[in-house]
Amino acid sequence: MRAKVHVFLKPGVLDVQGKAVEAALHGLGWGHVEGVRVGKTIEFDLKGKDAAETESEVKDMCEKLLANTVIESYRVEVA
């Protein structure tokens, strides 16, 4: 199975990288862009599991390592 994890800062947490990207976009002429947030995507394969079990296992990975759940949220996709 292929897992994809999208990690992003929770609302209300200052996204310094997002602000820098937004400022750069404004500087390049796209002044109408606002609210830029930057996240990360982690993809990997898992062997020998069904979709429900894989999703549960990947969520456990997120809670323990892949996301800092104090300031980050995550979304899991399994294919």
C-alpha positions as CSV (number, residue, x, y, z in Angstrom):
1,M,0.0,0.0,0.0
2,R,1.1,3.6,-0.7
3,A,0.6,6.1,2.1
4,K,0.7,9.9,1.8
5,V,0.7,12.1,4.8
6,H,0.1,15.8,4.6
7,V,1.3,17.8,7.6
8,F,0.5,21.5,8.1
9,L,0.5,24.0,10.9
10,K,-2.7,24.3,12.9
11,P,-4.7,27.5,12.5
12,G,-3.4,30.3,14.7
13,V,0.2,29.0,14.6
14,L,2.4,31.6,13.0
15,D,3.7,30.2,9.6
16,V,6.9,32.2,9.0
17,Q,7.7,30.3,5.8
18,G,4.2,30.9,4.5
19,K,4.6,34.7,5.3
20,A,7.9,34.7,3.4
21,V,6.3,33.0,0.4
22,E,3.4,35.4,0.5
23,A,5.7,38.4,0.6
24,A,7.7,37.0,-2.4
25,L,4.5,36.5,-4.4
26,H,3.5,40.1,-3.7
27,G,6.9,41.2,-4.8
28,L,6.5,39.4,-8.0
29,G,3.2,41.1,-8.7
30,W,0.7,38.7,-7.2
31,G,-0.6,41.1,-4.5
32,H,-4.0,39.5,-4.4
33,V,-2.6,36.3,-2.8
34,E,-3.2,36.0,1.0
35,G,-3.1,33.5,3.7
36,V,-0.3,31.4,2.4
37,R,0.5,28.3,4.5
38,V,3.4,26.0,3.9
39,G,3.3,22.3,4.8
40,K,5.0,19.0,4.0
41,T,4.1,15.8,2.3
42,I,5.6,12.4,3.3
43,E,5.1,9.4,1.0
44,F,6.0,5.8,1.6
45,D,5.0,2.2,0.9
46,L,3.9,-0.4,3.5
47,K,3.7,-4.1,2.8
48,G,1.1,-6.7,3.8
49,K,-1.7,-4.7,5.2
50,D,-5.3,-3.9,4.2
51,A,-6.3,-0.2,3.8
52,A,-8.0,0.2,7.1
53,E,-5.1,-1.3,9.1
54,T,-2.6,0.7,7.0
55,E,-4.4,4.0,7.7
56,S,-4.6,3.2,11.4
57,E,-0.8,2.4,11.5
58,V,0.1,5.5,9.6
59,K,-2.0,7.7,12.0
60,D,-0.1,6.1,14.8
61,M,3.2,7.0,13.0
62,C,2.0,10.6,12.7
63,E,1.1,10.8,16.4
64,K,4.5,9.5,17.5
65,L,6.9,10.9,14.9
66,L,5.7,12.4,11.6
67,A,3.8,15.4,13.0
68,N,4.2,17.6,16.1
69,T,0.6,17.4,17.1
70,V,0.9,20.3,19.5
71,I,1.3,22.7,16.6
72,E,0.6,20.6,13.5
73,S,-2.4,18.8,12.0
74,Y,-2.1,16.0,9.5
75,R,-4.2,14.2,6.9
76,V,-3.5,10.6,5.7
77,E,-4.3,9.1,2.3
78,V,-3.9,5.4,1.6
79,A,-4.0,3.9,-1.9
